[in-house]
Amino acid sequence: MEIACSDLASKLSTQDWTFIADPVELTCHSDYLFMTLAASEETRQFVGREVIEAVGPEGMVINISRASNIDEATLLDALESGALGSAALDVFEGEPNLNPRFLKLENFLLQPHHASGTVEIRKAMGKLVRDNMTAQFASRPLLTPVV
């Protein structure tokens, strides 16, 4: 698979990938638009009508970042009309209340947001809880105090 990416500037960590600064141009180059954006005013509805149209009826939008990064109404319209091939989300506007239009779609996948849900991270989180409890009951300073 050829990977292309976009960001505010090219990064050394992605030097082996094709860098395309413009999101519409990136989607024209791609079959899958995989989003891992931070949530900010700058990225609010980053994926709107132009980007969704550029992904097109054969493409897929995958968002594992924040719901605010997608214009959800436009996404729904495009999925319903076939202007967008498919979408997969693990976040959505108005959580936990899912827009009922999603439930009628066959070209949409919704998965719960797992964020840090790896085995290694969960083990580390459990260890941190145990270490904090051990410190608390031994009257030692907590590793991660709540201040």
N, CA, C and O atoms as a GROMACS GRO file, in nm:
protein
  588
    1MET      N    1   0.084  -0.116   0.000
    1MET     CA    2   0.000   0.000   0.000
    1MET      C    3   0.089   0.123   0.000
    1MET      O    4   0.184   0.133   0.078
    2GLU      N    5   0.060   0.215  -0.086
    2GLU     CA    6   0.130   0.343  -0.084
    2GLU      C    7   0.061   0.434   0.016
    2GLU      O    8  -0.062   0.447   0.014
    3ILE      N    9   0.136   0.496   0.103
    3ILE     CA   10   0.080   0.582   0.206
    3ILE      C   11   0.115   0.727   0.176
    3ILE      O   12   0.230   0.761   0.150
    4ALA      N   13   0.014   0.811   0.180
    4ALA     CA   14   0.032   0.955   0.168
    4ALA      C   15  -0.021   1.018   0.295
    4ALA      O   16  -0.111   0.962   0.358
    5CYS      N   17   0.033   1.132   0.333
    5CYS     CA   18  -0.010   1.195   0.458
    5CYS      C   19  -0.017   1.346   0.439
    5CYS      O   20   0.034   1.402   0.342
    6SER      N   21  -0.082   1.408   0.535
    6SER     CA   22  -0.094   1.553   0.536
    6SER      C   23  -0.078   1.602   0.679
    6SER      O   24  -0.110   1.530   0.774
    7ASP      N   25  -0.030   1.722   0.692
    7ASP     CA   26  -0.013   1.785   0.823
    7ASP      C   27   0.014   1.931   0.796
    7ASP      O   28   0.015   1.975   0.681
    8LEU      N   29   0.035   2.006   0.901
    8LEU     CA   30   0.068   2.147   0.883
    8LEU      C   31   0.203   2.162   0.814
    8LEU      O   32   0.227   2.259   0.742
    9ALA      N   33   0.292   2.064   0.836
    9ALA     CA   34   0.423   2.062   0.771
    9ALA      C   35   0.469   1.917   0.763
    9ALA      O   36   0.427   1.834   0.843
   10SER      N   37   0.555   1.887   0.667
   10SER     CA   38   0.610   1.753   0.654
   10SER      C   39   0.691   1.720   0.779
   10SER      O   40   0.756   1.807   0.836
   11LYS      N   41   0.686   1.593   0.822
   11LYS     CA   42   0.757   1.552   0.943
   11LYS      C   43   0.862   1.446   0.908
   11LYS      O   44   0.844   1.366   0.817
   12LEU      N   45   0.969   1.448   0.983
   12LEU     CA   46   1.076   1.352   0.963
   12LEU      C   47   1.025   1.209   0.981
   12LEU      O   48   1.070   1.119   0.910
   13SER      N   49   0.933   1.188   1.075
   13SER     CA   50   0.883   1.053   1.104
   13SER      C   51   0.802   0.995   0.989
   13SER      O   52   0.777   0.874   0.986
   14THR      N   53   0.760   1.078   0.894
   14THR     CA   54   0.682   1.029   0.780
   14THR      C   55   0.756   1.048   0.648
   14THR      O   56   0.694   1.054   0.542
   15GLN      N   57   0.887   1.058   0.655
   15GLN     CA   58   0.966   1.090   0.536
   15GLN      C   59   0.956   0.985   0.426
   15GLN      O   60   0.983   1.016   0.310
   16ASP      N   61   0.918   0.862   0.459
   16ASP     CA   62   0.904   0.759   0.357
   16ASP      C   63   0.767   0.761   0.289
   16ASP      O   64   0.742   0.683   0.197
   17TRP      N   65   0.679   0.848   0.334
   17TRP     CA   66   0.545   0.860   0.278
   17TRP      C   67   0.538   0.980   0.186
   17TRP      O   68   0.620   1.072   0.196
   18THR      N   69   0.441   0.980   0.097
   18THR     CA   70   0.416   1.096   0.011
   18THR      C   71   0.346   1.202   0.094
   18THR      O   72   0.241   1.176   0.152
   19PHE      N   73   0.402   1.322   0.099
   19PHE     CA   74   0.341   1.432   0.174
   19PHE      C   75   0.259   1.517   0.078
   19PHE      O   76   0.310   1.565  -0.024
   20ILE      N   77   0.131   1.536   0.110
   20ILE     CA   78   0.041   1.620   0.031
   20ILE      C   79  -0.028   1.716   0.127
   20ILE      O   80  -0.112   1.673   0.206
   21ALA      N   81   0.006   1.842   0.122
   21ALA     CA   82  -0.042   1.940   0.219
   21ALA      C   83  -0.193   1.965   0.209
   21ALA      O   84  -0.259   1.978   0.312
   22ASP      N   85  -0.247   1.972   0.089
   22ASP     CA   86  -0.388   2.005   0.070
   22ASP      C   87  -0.477   1.882   0.093
   22ASP      O   88  -0.457   1.780   0.029
   23PRO      N   89  -0.575   1.891   0.184
   23PRO     CA   90  -0.657   1.773   0.215
   23PRO      C   91  -0.741   1.724   0.097
   23PRO      O   92  -0.762   1.603   0.083
   24VAL      N   93  -0.788   1.813   0.012
   24VAL     CA   94  -0.866   1.770  -0.104
   24VAL      C   95  -0.776   1.695  -0.202
   24VAL      O   96  -0.815   1.591  -0.256
   25GLU      N   97  -0.656   1.747  -0.224
   25GLU     CA   98  -0.560   1.679  -0.312
   25GLU      C   99  -0.521   1.543  -0.254
   25GLU      O  100  -0.506   1.446  -0.328
   26LEU      N  101  -0.504   1.537  -0.121
   26LEU     CA  102  -0.472   1.411  -0.056
   26LEU      C  103  -0.580   1.307  -0.081
   26LEU      O  104  -0.551   1.192  -0.114
   27THR      N  105  -0.706   1.348  -0.067
   27THR     CA  106  -0.816   1.253  -0.086
   27THR      C  107  -0.830   1.210  -0.231
   27THR      O  108  -0.870   1.097  -0.258
   28CYS      N  109  -0.798   1.297  -0.324
   28CYS     CA  110  -0.799   1.260  -0.466
   28CYS      C  111  -0.694   1.153  -0.494
   28CYS      O  112  -0.710   1.073  -0.587
   29HIS      N  113  -0.589   1.150  -0.416
   29HIS     CA  114  -0.477   1.057  -0.430
   29HIS      C  115  -0.504   0.925  -0.357
   29HIS      O  116  -0.429   0.828  -0.375
   30SER      N  117  -0.610   0.920  -0.276
   30SER     CA  118  -0.629   0.810  -0.182
   30SER      C  119  -0.761   0.737  -0.201
   30SER      O  120  -0.860   0.795  -0.244
   31ASP      N  121  -0.760   0.609  -0.168
   31ASP     CA  122  -0.882   0.530  -0.162
   31ASP      C  123  -0.943   0.534  -0.022
   31ASP      O  124  -1.064   0.521  -0.004
   32TYR      N  125  -0.856   0.553   0.078
   32TYR     CA  126  -0.899   0.556   0.217
   32TYR      C  127  -0.845   0.683   0.282
   32TYR      O  128  -0.726   0.713   0.272
   33LEU      N  129  -0.932   0.755   0.346
   33LEU     CA  130  -0.890   0.873   0.423
   33LEU      C  131  -0.898   0.834   0.569
   33LEU      O  132  -1.007   0.821   0.625
   34PHE      N  133  -0.783   0.815   0.631
   34PHE     CA  134  -0.772   0.772   0.770
   34PHE      C  135  -0.734   0.893   0.854
   34PHE      O  136  -0.626   0.949   0.836
   35MET      N  137  -0.822   0.934   0.944
   35MET     CA  138  -0.802   1.058   1.019
   35MET      C  139  -0.758   1.033   1.162
   35MET      O  140  -0.818   0.954   1.236
   36THR      N  141  -0.651   1.103   1.200
   36THR     CA  142  -0.601   1.100   1.337
   36THR      C  143  -0.568   1.243   1.379
   36THR      O  144  -0.457   1.270   1.425
   37LEU      N  145  -0.662   1.331   1.362
   37LEU     CA  146  -0.642   1.473   1.392
   37LEU      C  147  -0.670   1.506   1.538
   37LEU      O  148  -0.753   1.442   1.602
   38ALA      N  149  -0.601   1.606   1.589
   38ALA     CA  150  -0.637   1.662   1.719
   38ALA      C  151  -0.764   1.745   1.700
   38ALA      O  152  -0.792   1.791   1.590
   39ALA      N  153  -0.838   1.763   1.804
   39ALA     CA  154  -0.958   1.848   1.798
   39ALA      C  155  -0.919   1.991   1.830
   39ALA      O  156  -0.862   2.019   1.936
   40SER      N  157  -0.951   2.081   1.738
   40SER     CA  158  -0.923   2.222   1.759
   40SER      C  159  -1.015   2.303   1.669
   40SER      O  160  -1.085   2.246   1.586
   41GLU      N  161  -1.015   2.432   1.686
   41GLU     CA  162  -1.093   2.516   1.595
   41GLU      C  163  -1.041   2.501   1.452
   41GLU      O  164  -1.119   2.506   1.357
   42GLU      N  165  -0.910   2.484   1.438
   42GLU     CA  166  -0.849   2.470   1.306
   42GLU      C  167  -0.891   2.341   1.235
   42GLU      O  168  -0.899   2.338   1.113
   43THR      N  169  -0.919   2.236   1.312
   43THR     CA  170  -0.957   2.108   1.251
   43THR      C  171  -1.106   2.082   1.256
   43THR      O  172  -1.152   1.978   1.209
   44ARG      N  173  -1.183   2.175   1.314
   44ARG     CA  174  -1.329   2.156   1.322
   44ARG      C  175  -1.386   2.140   1.182
   44ARG      O  176  -1.365   2.224   1.094
   45GLN      N  177  -1.459   2.032   1.161
   45GLN     CA  178  -1.519   1.996   1.032
   45GLN      C  179  -1.417   2.000   0.918
   45GLN      O  180  -1.447   2.042   0.806
   46PHE      N  181  -1.296   1.957   0.950
   46PHE     CA  182  -1.187   1.947   0.853
   46PHE      C  183  -1.231   1.864   0.733
   46PHE      O  184  -1.200   1.896   0.618
   47VAL      N  185  -1.304   1.759   0.762
   47VAL     CA  186  -1.362   1.678   0.655
   47VAL      C  187  -1.504   1.726   0.634
   47VAL      O  188  -1.598   1.687   0.704
   48GLY      N  189  -1.517   1.812   0.534
   48GLY     CA  190  -1.646   1.868   0.497
   48GLY      C  191  -1.681   1.826   0.355
   48GLY      O  192  -1.629   1.727   0.304
   49ARG      N  193  -1.769   1.903   0.293
   49ARG     CA  194  -1.822   1.868   0.161
   49ARG      C  195  -1.711   1.844   0.056
   49ARG      O  196  -1.714   1.743  -0.014
   50GLU      N  197  -1.615   1.935   0.046
   50GLU     CA  198  -1.510   1.922  -0.057
   50GLU      C  199  -1.428   1.795  -0.039
   50GLU      O  200  -1.400   1.723  -0.136
   51VAL      N  201  -1.390   1.767   0.084
   51VAL     CA  202  -1.307   1.649   0.110
   51VAL      C  203  -1.388   1.522   0.086
   51VAL      O  204  -1.339   1.428   0.024
   52ILE      N  205  -1.512   1.519   0.133
   52ILE     CA  206  -1.597   1.400   0.115
   52ILE      C  207  -1.623   1.375  -0.034
   52ILE      O  208  -1.618   1.260  -0.079
   53GLU      N  209  -1.649   1.480  -0.109
   53GLU     CA  210  -1.670   1.464  -0.254
   53GLU      C  211  -1.543   1.412  -0.321
   53GLU      O  212  -1.551   1.331  -0.414
   54ALA      N  213  -1.427   1.457  -0.274
   54ALA     CA  214  -1.300   1.411  -0.332
   54ALA      C  215  -1.274   1.264  -0.301
   54ALA      O  216  -1.216   1.193  -0.383
   55VAL      N  217  -1.316   1.217  -0.184
   55VAL     CA  218  -1.300   1.075  -0.150
   55VAL      C  219  -1.384   0.992  -0.248
   55VAL      O  220  -1.336   0.892  -0.302
   56GLY      N  221  -1.508   1.034  -0.270
   56GLY     CA  222  -1.592   0.977  -0.375
   56GLY      C  223  -1.662   0.847  -0.344
   56GLY      O  224  -1.649   0.792  -0.234
   57PRO      N  225  -1.736   0.798  -0.441
   57PRO     CA  226  -1.822   0.680  -0.422
   57PRO      C  227  -1.747   0.548  -0.407
   57PRO      O  228  -1.806   0.448  -0.366
   58GLU      N  229  -1.620   0.545  -0.438
   58GLU     CA  230  -1.541   0.423  -0.421
   58GLU      C  231  -1.453   0.430  -0.296
   58GLU      O  232  -1.390   0.331  -0.259
   59GLY      N  233  -1.449   0.546  -0.232
   59GLY     CA  234  -1.358   0.568  -0.121
   59GLY      C  235  -1.422   0.547   0.015
   59GLY      O  236  -1.542   0.524   0.027
   60MET      N  237  -1.337   0.556   0.117
   60MET     CA  238  -1.381   0.535   0.255
   60MET      C  239  -1.317   0.639   0.346
   60MET      O  240  -1.198   0.669   0.335
   61VAL      N  241  -1.398   0.693   0.437
   61VAL     CA  242  -1.350   0.783   0.542
   61VAL      C  243  -1.345   0.703   0.672
   61VAL      O  244  -1.443   0.640   0.711
   62ILE      N  245  -1.230   0.706   0.738
   62ILE     CA  246  -1.213   0.638   0.866
   62ILE      C  247  -1.167   0.744   0.966
   62ILE      O  248  -1.064   0.807   0.946
   63ASN      N  249  -1.244   0.762   1.072
   63ASN     CA  250  -1.210   0.863   1.172
   63ASN      C  251  -1.192   0.798   1.308
   63ASN      O  252  -1.287   0.741   1.363
   64ILE      N  253  -1.070   0.806   1.362
   64ILE     CA  254  -1.044   0.758   1.498
   64ILE      C  255  -0.998   0.874   1.586
   64ILE      O  256  -0.942   0.854   1.693
   65SER      N  257  -1.024   0.996   1.539
   65SER     CA  258  -0.979   1.111   1.616
   65SER      C  259  -1.094   1.169   1.698
   65SER      O  260  -1.128   1.114   1.802
   66ARG      N  261  -1.154   1.275   1.654
   66ARG     CA  262  -1.263   1.340   1.726
   66ARG      C  263  -1.379   1.365   1.632
   66ARG      O  264  -1.360   1.390   1.513
   67ALA      N  265  -1.500   1.357   1.685
   67ALA     CA  266  -1.620   1.376   1.604
   67ALA      C  267  -1.625   1.514   1.540
   67ALA      O  268  -1.676   1.529   1.429
   68SER      N  269  -1.575   1.614   1.609
   68SER     CA  270  -1.582   1.751   1.558
   68SER      C  271  -1.500   1.770   1.430
   68SER      O  272  -1.515   1.871   1.362
   69ASN      N  273  -1.415   1.674   1.396
   69ASN     CA  274  -1.332   1.686   1.277
   69ASN      C  275  -1.408   1.656   1.147
   69ASN      O  276  -1.356   1.681   1.038
   70ILE      N  277  -1.530   1.602   1.158
   70ILE     CA  278  -1.610   1.568   1.041
   70ILE      C  279  -1.742   1.646   1.045
   70ILE      O  280  -1.804   1.659   1.150
   71ASP      N  281  -1.782   1.696   0.930
   71ASP     CA  282  -1.916   1.753   0.915
   71ASP      C  283  -2.010   1.634   0.903
   71ASP      O  284  -2.029   1.578   0.795
   72GLU      N  285  -2.070   1.596   1.016
   72GLU     CA  286  -2.148   1.473   1.023
   72GLU      C  287  -2.271   1.476   0.933
   72GLU      O  288  -2.304   1.375   0.872
   73ALA      N  289  -2.338   1.589   0.922
   73ALA     CA  290  -2.457   1.598   0.836
   73ALA      C  291  -2.418   1.575   0.690
   73ALA      O  292  -2.488   1.504   0.618
   74THR      N  293  -2.307   1.634   0.648
   74THR     CA  294  -2.259   1.614   0.510
   74THR      C  295  -2.216   1.469   0.489
   74THR      O  296  -2.243   1.412   0.384
   75LEU      N  297  -2.151   1.411   0.589
   75LEU     CA  298  -2.111   1.270   0.582
   75LEU      C  299  -2.234   1.181   0.564
   75LEU      O  300  -2.235   1.094   0.477
   76LEU      N  301  -2.335   1.204   0.643
   76LEU     CA  302  -2.458   1.124   0.633
   76LEU      C  303  -2.523   1.140   0.497
   76LEU      O  304  -2.563   1.041   0.435
   77ASP      N  305  -2.533   1.264   0.448
   77ASP     CA  306  -2.593   1.287   0.316
   77ASP      C  307  -2.516   1.210   0.209
   77ASP      O  308  -2.577   1.146   0.122
   78ALA      N  309  -2.383   1.215   0.215
   78ALA     CA  310  -2.299   1.148   0.115
   78ALA      C  311  -2.311   0.996   0.124
   78ALA      O  312  -2.313   0.928   0.021
   79LEU      N  313  -2.319   0.942   0.244
   79LEU     CA  314  -2.335   0.798   0.260
   79LEU      C  315  -2.472   0.753   0.209
   79LEU      O  316  -2.482   0.649   0.143
   80GLU      N  317  -2.575   0.829   0.239
   80GLU     CA  318  -2.710   0.793   0.196
   80GLU      C  319  -2.726   0.801   0.044
   80GLU      O  320  -2.795   0.718  -0.016
   81SER      N  321  -2.663   0.898  -0.019
   81SER     CA  322  -2.677   0.918  -0.163
   81SER      C  323  -2.582   0.833  -0.246
   81SER      O  324  -2.599   0.818  -0.367
   82GLY      N  325  -2.480   0.776  -0.180
   82GLY     CA  326  -2.379   0.700  -0.253
   82GLY      C  327  -2.264   0.786  -0.303
   82GLY      O  328  -2.175   0.736  -0.371
   83ALA      N  329  -2.266   0.915  -0.270
   83ALA     CA  330  -2.156   1.004  -0.310
   83ALA      C  331  -2.027   0.967  -0.238
   83ALA      O  332  -1.918   0.997  -0.286
   84LEU      N  333  -2.040   0.902  -0.123
   84LEU     CA  334  -1.926   0.847  -0.048
   84LEU      C  335  -1.948   0.698  -0.037
   84LEU      O  336  -2.056   0.652  -0.002
   85GLY      N  337  -1.842   0.622  -0.067
   85GLY     CA  338  -1.855   0.476  -0.065
   85GLY      C  339  -1.889   0.420   0.071
   85GLY      O  340  -1.983   0.342   0.085
   86SER      N  341  -1.812   0.459   0.172
   86SER     CA  342  -1.835   0.405   0.306
   86SER      C  343  -1.761   0.489   0.409
   86SER      O  344  -1.679   0.575   0.376
   87ALA      N  345  -1.792   0.462   0.535
   87ALA     CA  346  -1.726   0.531   0.646
   87ALA      C  347  -1.720   0.438   0.766
   87ALA      O  348  -1.804   0.350   0.784
   88ALA      N  349  -1.618   0.459   0.846
   88ALA     CA  350  -1.602   0.386   0.972
   88ALA      C  351  -1.562   0.489   1.077
   88ALA      O  352  -1.467   0.564   1.059
   89LEU      N  353  -1.636   0.492   1.187
   89LEU     CA  354  -1.613   0.589   1.293
   89LEU      C  355  -1.609   0.520   1.428
   89LEU      O  356  -1.674   0.417   1.448
   90ASP      N  357  -1.533   0.577   1.519
   90ASP     CA  358  -1.543   0.532   1.658
   90ASP      C  359  -1.578   0.650   1.749
   90ASP      O  360  -1.574   0.639   1.871
   91VAL      N  361  -1.612   0.761   1.687
   91VAL     CA  362  -1.661   0.879   1.759
   91VAL      C  363  -1.768   0.944   1.673
   91VAL      O  364  -1.766   0.934   1.550
   92PHE      N  365  -1.863   1.011   1.739
   92PHE     CA  366  -1.969   1.076   1.664
   92PHE      C  367  -2.026   1.191   1.746
   92PHE      O  368  -2.013   1.193   1.868
   93GLU      N  369  -2.089   1.286   1.675
   93GLU     CA  370  -2.146   1.402   1.743
   93GLU      C  371  -2.256   1.359   1.839
   93GLU      O  372  -2.327   1.261   1.814
   94GLY      N  373  -2.269   1.431   1.948
   94GLY     CA  374  -2.379   1.408   2.041
   94GLY      C  375  -2.369   1.279   2.120
   94GLY      O  376  -2.469   1.231   2.173
   95GLU      N  377  -2.247   1.222   2.128
   95GLU     CA  378  -2.233   1.099   2.205
   95GLU      C  379  -2.292   1.119   2.343
   95GLU      O  380  -2.272   1.224   2.404
   96PRO      N  381  -2.362   1.021   2.395
   96PRO     CA  382  -2.380   0.885   2.346
   96PRO      C  383  -2.500   0.867   2.253
   96PRO      O  384  -2.533   0.754   2.216
   97ASN      N  385  -2.566   0.975   2.215
   97ASN     CA  386  -2.685   0.965   2.130
   97ASN      C  387  -2.646   0.965   1.983
   97ASN      O  388  -2.612   1.070   1.928
   98LEU      N  389  -2.651   0.849   1.921
   98LEU     CA  390  -2.617   0.833   1.780
   98LEU      C  391  -2.730   0.884   1.693
   98LEU      O  392  -2.847   0.856   1.720
   99ASN      N  393  -2.696   0.960   1.590
   99ASN     CA  394  -2.796   1.005   1.494
   99ASN      C  395  -2.862   0.881   1.433
   99ASN      O  396  -2.790   0.797   1.379
  100PRO      N  397  -2.995   0.867   1.440
  100PRO     CA  398  -3.061   0.745   1.391
  100PRO      C  399  -3.043   0.721   1.241
  100PRO      O  400  -3.064   0.609   1.194
  101ARG      N  401  -3.004   0.822   1.166
  101ARG     CA  402  -2.978   0.802   1.023
  101ARG      C  403  -2.866   0.701   1.001
  101ARG      O  404  -2.867   0.628   0.902
  102PHE      N  405  -2.769   0.696   1.092
  102PHE     CA  406  -2.660   0.600   1.080
  102PHE      C  407  -2.711   0.456   1.082
  102PHE      O  408  -2.656   0.369   1.013
  103LEU      N  409  -2.814   0.430   1.161
  103LEU     CA  410  -2.864   0.293   1.180
  103LEU      C  411  -2.928   0.235   1.055
  103LEU      O  412  -2.947   0.114   1.047
  104LYS      N  413  -2.961   0.319   0.958
  104LYS     CA  414  -3.024   0.273   0.834
  104LYS      C  415  -2.922   0.245   0.724
  104LYS      O  416  -2.958   0.198   0.616
  105LEU      N  417  -2.796   0.272   0.751
  105LEU     CA  418  -2.693   0.262   0.649
  105LEU      C  419  -2.629   0.124   0.646
  105LEU      O  420  -2.607   0.062   0.750
  106GLU      N  421  -2.599   0.075   0.527
  106GLU     CA  422  -2.527  -0.051   0.509
  106GLU      C  423  -2.380  -0.027   0.478
  106GLU      O  424  -2.301  -0.121   0.476
  107ASN      N  425  -2.343   0.100   0.453
  107ASN     CA  426  -2.206   0.134   0.415
  107ASN      C  427  -2.136   0.212   0.526
  107ASN      O  428  -2.053   0.299   0.501
  108PHE      N  429  -2.170   0.178   0.649
  108PHE     CA  430  -2.119   0.250   0.766
  108PHE      C  431  -2.087   0.151   0.877
  108PHE      O  432  -2.165   0.060   0.904
  109LEU      N  433  -1.973   0.171   0.942
  109LEU     CA  434  -1.932   0.088   1.056
  109LEU      C  435  -1.906   0.179   1.175
  109LEU      O  436  -1.832   0.277   1.163
  110LEU      N  437  -1.965   0.148   1.287
  110LEU     CA  438  -1.942   0.222   1.411
  110LEU      C  439  -1.886   0.125   1.513
  110LEU      O  440  -1.942   0.018   1.537
  111GLN      N  441  -1.775   0.164   1.573
  111GLN     CA  442  -1.713   0.085   1.677
  111GLN      C  443  -1.692   0.174   1.798
  111GLN      O  444  -1.662   0.292   1.782
  112PRO      N  445  -1.706   0.122   1.919
  112PRO     CA  446  -1.677   0.204   2.037
  112PRO      C  447  -1.534   0.256   2.034
  112PRO      O  448  -1.443   0.188   1.986
  113HIS      N  449  -1.515   0.376   2.084
  113HIS     CA  450  -1.383   0.439   2.088
  113HIS      C  451  -1.300   0.371   2.196
  113HIS      O  452  -1.335   0.374   2.314
  114HIS      N  453  -1.190   0.310   2.155
  114HIS     CA  454  -1.105   0.237   2.250
  114HIS      C  455  -0.982   0.316   2.292
  114HIS      O  456  -0.922   0.286   2.396
  115ALA      N  457  -0.944   0.414   2.215
  115ALA     CA  458  -0.830   0.501   2.245
  115ALA      C  459  -0.709   0.420   2.291
  115ALA      O  460  -0.633   0.369   2.209
  116SER      N  461  -0.691   0.410   2.422
  116SER     CA  462  -0.572   0.344   2.476
  116SER      C  463  -0.596   0.196   2.501
  116SER      O  464  -0.531   0.138   2.588
  117GLY      N  465  -0.685   0.134   2.429
  117GLY     CA  466  -0.727  -0.002   2.458
  117GLY      C  467  -0.633  -0.113   2.415
  117GLY      O  468  -0.681  -0.217   2.371
  118THR      N  469  -0.502  -0.094   2.426
  118THR     CA  470  -0.410  -0.204   2.396
  118THR      C  471  -0.382  -0.282   2.524
  118THR      O  472  -0.396  -0.229   2.634
  119VAL      N  473  -0.343  -0.405   2.510
  119VAL     CA  474  -0.311  -0.490   2.625
  119VAL      C  475  -0.198  -0.425   2.707
  119VAL      O  476  -0.205  -0.420   2.830
  120GLU      N  477  -0.096  -0.376   2.637
  120GLU     CA  478   0.019  -0.317   2.707
  120GLU      C  479  -0.021  -0.194   2.787
  120GLU      O  480   0.022  -0.176   2.901
  121ILE      N  481  -0.102  -0.108   2.727
  121ILE     CA  482  -0.146   0.015   2.796
  121ILE      C  483  -0.233  -0.020   2.915
  121ILE      O  484  -0.217   0.038   3.023
  122ARG      N  485  -0.325  -0.114   2.898
  122ARG     CA  486  -0.414  -0.151   3.009
  122ARG      C  487  -0.335  -0.213   3.125
  122ARG      O  488  -0.366  -0.187   3.241
  123LYS      N  489  -0.235  -0.292   3.094
  123LYS     CA  490  -0.150  -0.349   3.200
  123LYS      C  491  -0.075  -0.238   3.273
  123LYS      O  492  -0.066  -0.239   3.395
  124ALA      N  493  -0.022  -0.143   3.197
  124ALA     CA  494   0.051  -0.031   3.258
  124ALA      C  495  -0.043   0.053   3.345
  124ALA      O  496  -0.003   0.100   3.451
  125MET      N  497  -0.167   0.072   3.299
  125MET     CA  498  -0.263   0.148   3.379
  125MET      C  499  -0.295   0.076   3.509
  125MET      O  500  -0.302   0.138   3.615
  126GLY      N  501  -0.314  -0.056   3.502
  126GLY     CA  502  -0.341  -0.135   3.622
  126GLY      C  503  -0.224  -0.130   3.720
  126GLY      O  504  -0.244  -0.118   3.840
  127LYS      N  505  -0.102  -0.139   3.666
  127LYS     CA  506   0.017  -0.131   3.751
  127LYS      C  507   0.026   0.005   3.819
  127LYS      O  508   0.060   0.013   3.937
  128LEU      N  509  -0.004   0.112   3.748
  128LEU     CA  510  -0.001   0.245   3.806
  128LEU      C  511  -0.103   0.259   3.919
  128LEU      O  512  -0.074   0.320   4.022
  129VAL      N  513  -0.221   0.202   3.901
  129VAL     CA  514  -0.322   0.205   4.008
  129VAL      C  515  -0.269   0.131   4.131
  129VAL      O  516  -0.277   0.181   4.243
  130ARG      N  517  -0.216   0.010   4.108
  130ARG     CA  518  -0.162  -0.068   4.222
  130ARG      C  519  -0.049   0.006   4.292
  130ARG      O  520  -0.043   0.011   4.414
  131ASP      N  521   0.043   0.065   4.212
  131ASP     CA  522   0.156   0.137   4.271
  131ASP      C  523   0.109   0.259   4.350
  131ASP      O  524   0.165   0.289   4.455
  132ASN      N  525   0.008   0.328   4.301
  132ASN     CA  526  -0.047   0.442   4.375
  132ASN      C  527  -0.115   0.397   4.504
  132ASN      O  528  -0.100   0.461   4.608
  133MET      N  529  -0.190   0.287   4.497
  133MET     CA  530  -0.256   0.237   4.618
  133MET      C  531  -0.154   0.190   4.721
  133MET      O  532  -0.169   0.216   4.840
  134THR      N  533  -0.050   0.122   4.675
  134THR     CA  534   0.056   0.077   4.766
  134THR      C  535   0.121   0.197   4.834
  134THR      O  536   0.145   0.195   4.954
  135ALA      N  537   0.150   0.302   4.757
  135ALA     CA  538   0.209   0.424   4.814
  135ALA      C  539   0.115   0.489   4.913
  135ALA      O  540   0.157   0.531   5.021
  136GLN      N  541  -0.014   0.497   4.878
  136GLN     CA  542  -0.113   0.560   4.966
  136GLN      C  543  -0.119   0.489   5.101
  136GLN      O  544  -0.114   0.554   5.206
  137PHE      N  545  -0.129   0.356   5.098
  137PHE     CA  546  -0.144   0.280   5.222
  137PHE      C  547  -0.014   0.269   5.301
  137PHE      O  548  -0.015   0.232   5.418
  138ALA      N  549   0.099   0.301   5.237
  138ALA     CA  550   0.227   0.302   5.306
  138ALA      C  551   0.265   0.445   5.347
  138ALA      O  552   0.377   0.470   5.392
  139SER      N  553   0.171   0.539   5.331
  139SER     CA  554   0.192   0.681   5.366
  139SER      C  555   0.311   0.743   5.292
  139SER      O  556   0.382   0.827   5.345
  140ARG      N  557   0.330   0.698   5.168
  140ARG     CA  558   0.432   0.757   5.080
  140ARG      C  559   0.363   0.847   4.977
  140ARG      O  560   0.243   0.834   4.955
  141PRO      N  561   0.438   0.936   4.916
  141PRO     CA  562   0.379   1.022   4.811
  141PRO      C  563   0.329   0.937   4.694
  141PRO      O  564   0.391   0.837   4.657
  142LEU      N  565   0.216   0.977   4.639
  142LEU     CA  566   0.160   0.906   4.524
  142LEU      C  567   0.244   0.934   4.399
  142LEU      O  568   0.301   1.042   4.384
  143LEU      N  569   0.249   0.834   4.312
  143LEU     CA  570   0.320   0.852   4.186
  143LEU      C  571   0.249   0.956   4.098
  143LEU      O  572   0.314   1.036   4.031
  144THR      N  573   0.118   0.953   4.099
  144THR     CA  574   0.039   1.047   4.018
  144THR      C  575  -0.070   1.108   4.107
  144THR      O  576  -0.187   1.069   4.098
  145PRO      N  577  -0.034   1.202   4.192
  145PRO     CA  578  -0.133   1.260   4.283
  145PRO      C  579  -0.236   1.345   4.206
  145PRO      O  580  -0.206   1.402   4.101
  146VAL      N  581  -0.354   1.350   4.260
  146VAL     CA  582  -0.459   1.439   4.206
  146VAL      C  583  -0.447   1.569   4.282
  146VAL      O  584  -0.460   1.572   4.405
  147VAL      N  585  -0.423   1.675   4.210
  147VAL     CA  586  -0.405   1.806   4.276
  147VAL      C  587  -0.513   1.903   4.236
  147VAL      O  588  -0.513   2.018   4.281
   0.00000   0.00000   0.00000
